[in-house]
């Protein structure tokens, strides 16, 4: 099999994941998109490892070993990420990334150009 087929598939998977990270607002969908990007990287690592091992008989298969480490890190990342998303959803009631602002960034903060400052100027 040619190297171009898994490389193109990997590029398509990575671009799909990148679009999901940039366009989605739900935190769970963003985590799924990150996992899709990691799987594209894993596919590239294994494909290039197989391609390079054909040239040399004595290889260490470092691409496949690195893929196993990436899978382990991705599993830990998704576990911690889902725990954080569930905790935030329980506290705030939403998993929408745009609505999850810190309380210090609320609309009632003082400063020029804020709604609280404009309200104070209108009443004065």
N, C-alpha and C positions, 0 to 999 in steps of 0.2 A: 504494500500500500504506500502511496506517495505521502510525503510530509504535508503537502498542501491541504489535503482533506481535513485532518484534525486541526490544522492551524486556522483554516477558514471557519470551521465550526466553533473553535475556541474564540475567535474574534467576534463572531455573531453572538455567542453567549455572553461575552464580556460587554459588548455594546448594549445588549438587552438589559443586563444588570445595571449598567451605568445609567441608562435611561430610567430604569425603575428607581434608582437612588435619587436622581435629580428631579423626577416628575411626581413621585408619589408623596402623599402627605401622611399616610398611615404608617406608624412606626413598625408594625409587623411586616408590612409589604417592603419597607426599606431594608429590614433585616433579611428578608427572603431574597431581595436583589443583591445584597452583599454576598450571600451564600452562592448565588448564581455566578457572581464574579469570581469567587474563590474556586468554584468548580471549573470555570474556564481556565484559570491558572493551573489547576491540577491537570487538566487535559493537556495543556501545553507542556508541562513538565514531563509527563509520561511519554508523550509523542516524541519529544526531542531526545529523551533518554533512550527510547527504542531505536530511533534513527541514528544516534551516535554510537550505540552498542553494536550496530552492524559493521561499523568501520573497524572497531577494535574488539578483539576476542576477550581480552582481560579487562573488564570494566567493573566499576563498583556499583553501578546502577544508582547513582546519587540522585537522579531525578525522581525515581520511585521512592527513595527514602525520604526525600524532601516533601513529596506528596503525602506520605503518611503523617509527617509532622504537621503539615498544613491542615489535613483532615482533623487531627486531634485538636489543633488550635481553633478550627472552625466550630467543632462541637462544643468546646468550652465557651466560645464567643456567643453562640446561639443560646446556650443555657443561661448565661449571665444576662444577655440582652433581653431574652424573654422574661426573666425574673424582674428586670428593671421596668420593662414595659407594663407588666402586670401590676407592679407596685404603684407605678404612676397612674395607671388606669383606675386602680382602687381609690387612690387619693383624690384625683382630679376628675374622674369620670369620663375621660376621653383619651384616645391614643393618637389624636391628630397632632402632628408635629408643630403646625403653625399656632395651635391654641395652647401649647405647653410653654408658656413663658414663665420666667421667674417672677415671684411676687414683687421683687424690687423694680421690675420693669412695668409695673401696672400703670394704668392711665392717670392715677392720682399723684404721680411724682411731680415735685416742684421743679420749675425751670422755665426759661423763656420758650415759647412756642408750644407748650403742653396744654392740654385741655384745662388743667387746674389753674394755670397762670392766666389763660384767656378768660376763664370764668371769674377770677378775682378782679381782672381789669374791667369786665363788663358790669360788675356790681359796684365798682368804685365810682 
